Amino acid sequence: MRGQRKNVKAELSSSSAHTKLMPLGHKRRFLLPGIAASSLLCLYPFRAFCQSPAASYHAAQTMLNTLAPPAANALPVIKQTISGVAGLETNTAGNQLLVHQNDKNAIIDWSSFDIGANAATIFDQQGHVNWAALNRIYDQNPSQIYGKLAADGIVYLLNGNGILFGPGSTTNVHSLVATSLNLTNDDFFNNKLHFTSDPADPTTPGDVSNQGTIVTDLSGAVFLIAPTVENSGAITSPSGQIGLAAGTDVTITPVTLAQASDRIASWVNVDAGAGTATNRAGGQLQSDTGRVGMYGRMVNQEGMIRTVVAFEGQNKTGIELLASDRVTTGAASVTEAPISNSSQTQILRDAFAGGKIAIGGLAAIPGGTGVPTVSIEHLGRITAPAGDVTMNASARILLDAGSSIDVSGSWVERSIADAFVDVKLTSEVLRDDQLQKGGVLQGATVRVNAVQGTAIGDISG
């Protein structure tokens, strides 16, 4: 299947409350609903009438970048174990701390949780990917992870003063939640993921930043949650979910059975005190056949976000950039949902839906859709072959000079051998070929070209 880059037609109608951008001559769409007639759709070369994105956006470096790294051999310091832990084992020679978990849910209090560049902390969860460890960190300083963090299952890191995964750090888990907000014990035990700031604490929770490498196994998840969230490293969660959620009240809600036909990833809702989520230049967020999302008052996508779409099965892959005020994609940013180049094949006449990329506002309830942000400034590249790109803003959408949105088809290289299939010529296959019924070919297995078909029998299935 080969598709060419399509021209883009922009329509502004004074009699309509909707603005649509449609790829000419292509059945897939990217749609910008909810733009009032008084809004500005800024298309180069008419950008002179719009505010420059450079003048309206300048990202400050997180305060975590000013911290001195911990000692190379630094390990977390225990305060007390609350439940679910058989014991802690420290190997001082190997600079390694091993946490032995003996229950599905464990709660541990730490005086500090720093991991030096030559140190490692491992949660032994007995091979259970659904076992979880809730780690509360009572440190007046942010936690700094520069070494190795590993677990069989789920690790929650809660430090009200912030968390930094430093350059060179490696985190290998099934799932990770790193936050400066709180999660109550009751919510943890009941698998209700509602993260809030402490109403009795007037200070703003700290930042959460990843500058290292975070990897989950299949169908895992990574959530970074704080008023200011940043990624300049690499986060990978195959067939899983990645979420950068900036706010002081964040809820992660599983999809309902009715919603599962279109989505398997959890809903992420930022309900109050929304902050800034940034994927910096050089930052990578990748979840092949999964979902990647950024949420907050301001969302800045300056790096690479990628979700590969599989040929087989029903596609539920997606990217969502949702903000109450503004979403910006940087000039060098790449936001893409390419089609897999794996050995899986698909007959071209079959229905196929590409990836979905949504840019808009924060929904008030899980599953809420169609909520506009105030403005969208697109300076980079968005690609979703045979997919859908949706932009929804109440005041302005800027498509800057040099930016692109490509939802055309994709050329997929396949060996000619992939076109051939083995077919047994049963009486059902030969039902319309009476001369062959009962003949020497009935019951034989033949190899035919599935695209060209065969004059003998009906192999359409």
Secondary structure in CASP SS format (residue, H / E / C, confidence):
PFRMAT SS
TARGET T0000
AUTHOR 0000-0000-0000
METHOD secondary structure of the structure
MODEL  1
M C 1.00
R C 1.00
G C 1.00
Q C 1.00
R C 1.00
K C 1.00
N C 1.00
V E 1.00
K E 1.00
A E 1.00
E E 1.00
L C 1.00
S C 1.00
S C 1.00
S C 1.00
S C 1.00
A C 1.00
H C 1.00
T E 1.00
K E 1.00
L E 1.00
M E 1.00
P E 1.00
L C 1.00
G C 1.00
H C 1.00
K C 1.00
R C 1.00
R C 1.00
F E 1.00
L E 1.00
L E 1.00
P C 1.00
G C 1.00
I C 1.00
A C 1.00
A C 1.00
S C 1.00
S C 1.00
L E 1.00
L E 1.00
C E 1.00
L E 1.00
Y C 1.00
P C 1.00
F H 1.00
R H 1.00
A H 1.00
F H 1.00
C C 1.00
Q C 1.00
S C 1.00
P H 1.00
A H 1.00
A H 1.00
S H 1.00
Y C 1.00
H C 1.00
A C 1.00
A C 1.00
Q C 1.00
T C 1.00
M H 1.00
L H 1.00
N H 1.00
T H 1.00
L C 1.00
A C 1.00
P C 1.00
P C 1.00
A C 1.00
A C 1.00
N C 1.00
A C 1.00
L C 1.00
P C 1.00
V E 1.00
I E 1.00
K E 1.00
Q E 1.00
T E 1.00
I E 1.00
S E 1.00
G C 1.00
V E 1.00
A E 1.00
G E 1.00
L E 1.00
E E 1.00
T E 1.00
N E 1.00
T C 1.00
A C 1.00
G C 1.00
N C 1.00
Q E 1.00
L E 1.00
L E 1.00
V E 1.00
H E 1.00
Q E 1.00
N C 1.00
D C 1.00
K C 1.00
N E 1.00
A E 1.00
I E 1.00
I E 1.00
D E 1.00
W E 1.00
S E 1.00
S E 1.00
F C 1.00
D C 1.00
I E 1.00
G C 1.00
A C 1.00
N C 1.00
A C 1.00
A E 1.00
T E 1.00
I E 1.00
F E 1.00
D E 1.00
Q C 1.00
Q C 1.00
G C 1.00
H C 1.00
V C 1.00
N C 1.00
W C 1.00
A E 1.00
A E 1.00
L E 1.00
N E 1.00
R E 1.00
I E 1.00
Y C 1.00
D C 1.00
Q C 1.00
N C 1.00
P C 1.00
S E 1.00
Q E 1.00
I E 1.00
Y C 1.00
G C 1.00
K E 1.00
L E 1.00
A E 1.00
A E 1.00
D C 1.00
G C 1.00
I E 1.00
V E 1.00
Y E 1.00
L E 1.00
L E 1.00
N C 1.00
G C 1.00
N C 1.00
G C 1.00
I E 1.00
L E 1.00
F E 1.00
G C 1.00
P C 1.00
G C 1.00
S C 1.00
T E 1.00
T E 1.00
N E 1.00
V E 1.00
H E 1.00
S E 1.00
L E 1.00
V E 1.00
A E 1.00
T E 1.00
S C 1.00
L C 1.00
N E 1.00
L C 1.00
T C 1.00
N H 1.00
D H 1.00
D H 1.00
F H 1.00
F H 1.00
N C 1.00
N C 1.00
K C 1.00
L E 1.00
H E 1.00
F E 1.00
T E 1.00
S C 1.00
D C 1.00
P C 1.00
A C 1.00
D C 1.00
P C 1.00
T C 1.00
T C 1.00
P C 1.00
G C 1.00
D C 1.00
V E 1.00
S E 1.00
N E 1.00
Q C 1.00
G C 1.00
T E 1.00
I E 1.00
V E 1.00
T E 1.00
D E 1.00
L E 1.00
S E 1.00
G E 1.00
A E 1.00
V E 1.00
F E 1.00
L E 1.00
I E 1.00
A E 1.00
P C 1.00
T E 1.00
V E 1.00
E E 1.00
N E 1.00
S C 1.00
G C 1.00
A E 1.00
I E 1.00
T E 1.00
S C 1.00
P C 1.00
S C 1.00
G C 1.00
Q E 1.00
I E 1.00
G E 1.00
L E 1.00
A E 1.00
A E 1.00
G C 1.00
T C 1.00
D E 1.00
V E 1.00
T E 1.00
I E 1.00
T E 1.00
P C 1.00
V C 1.00
T C 1.00
L C 1.00
A C 1.00
Q C 1.00
A C 1.00
S C 1.00
D C 1.00
R C 1.00
I C 1.00
A C 1.00
S C 1.00
W E 1.00
V E 1.00
N E 1.00
V E 1.00
D E 1.00
A E 1.00
G C 1.00
A C 1.00
G C 1.00
T E 1.00
A E 1.00
T E 1.00
N E 1.00
R C 1.00
A C 1.00
G C 1.00
G C 1.00
Q E 1.00
L E 1.00
Q E 1.00
S C 1.00
D C 1.00
T C 1.00
G C 1.00
R E 1.00
V E 1.00
G E 1.00
M E 1.00
Y E 1.00
G E 1.00
R E 1.00
M E 1.00
V E 1.00
N E 1.00
Q E 1.00
E C 1.00
G C 1.00
M E 1.00
I E 1.00
R E 1.00
T C 1.00
V C 1.00
V E 1.00
A C 1.00
F C 1.00
E C 1.00
G C 1.00
Q C 1.00
N C 1.00
K C 1.00
T C 1.00
G E 1.00
I E 1.00
E E 1.00
L E 1.00
L E 1.00
A E 1.00
S E 1.00
D E 1.00
R E 1.00
V E 1.00
T E 1.00
T E 1.00
G C 1.00
A C 1.00
A C 1.00
S C 1.00
V E 1.00
T E 1.00
E E 1.00
A C 1.00
P C 1.00
I E 1.00
S C 1.00
N C 1.00
S C 1.00
S C 1.00
Q C 1.00
T C 1.00
Q C 1.00
I C 1.00
L C 1.00
R C 1.00
D C 1.00
A C 1.00
F C 1.00
A C 1.00
G C 1.00
G C 1.00
K E 1.00
I E 1.00
A E 1.00
I E 1.00
G E 1.00
G C 1.00
L C 1.00
A C 1.00
A C 1.00
I C 1.00
P C 1.00
G C 1.00
G C 1.00
T C 1.00
G C 1.00
V C 1.00
P C 1.00
T E 1.00
V E 1.00
S E 1.00
I E 1.00
E E 1.00
H E 1.00
L C 1.00
G C 1.00
R E 1.00
I E 1.00
T E 1.00
A C 1.00
P C 1.00
A C 1.00
G C 1.00
D E 1.00
V E 1.00
T E 1.00
M E 1.00
N C 1.00
A E 1.00
S E 1.00
A E 1.00
R E 1.00
I E 1.00
L E 1.00
L E 1.00
D C 1.00
A C 1.00
G C 1.00
S C 1.00
S E 1.00
I E 1.00
D E 1.00
V C 1.00
S C 1.00
G C 1.00
S C 1.00
W C 1.00
V C 1.00
E C 1.00
R C 1.00
S C 1.00
I H 1.00
A H 1.00
D H 1.00
A H 1.00
F E 1.00
V E 1.00
D E 1.00
V E 1.00
K E 1.00
L C 1.00
T C 1.00
S C 1.00
E C 1.00
V C 1.00
L C 1.00
R C 1.00
D C 1.00
D C 1.00
Q C 1.00
L C 1.00
Q C 1.00
K C 1.00
G C 1.00
G C 1.00
V C 1.00
L C 1.00
Q C 1.00
G C 1.00
A C 1.00
T E 1.00
V E 1.00
R E 1.00
V E 1.00
N E 1.00
A C 1.00
V C 1.00
Q C 1.00
G C 1.00
T C 1.00
A C 1.00
I C 1.00
G C 1.00
D C 1.00
I C 1.00
S C 1.00
G C 1.00
END
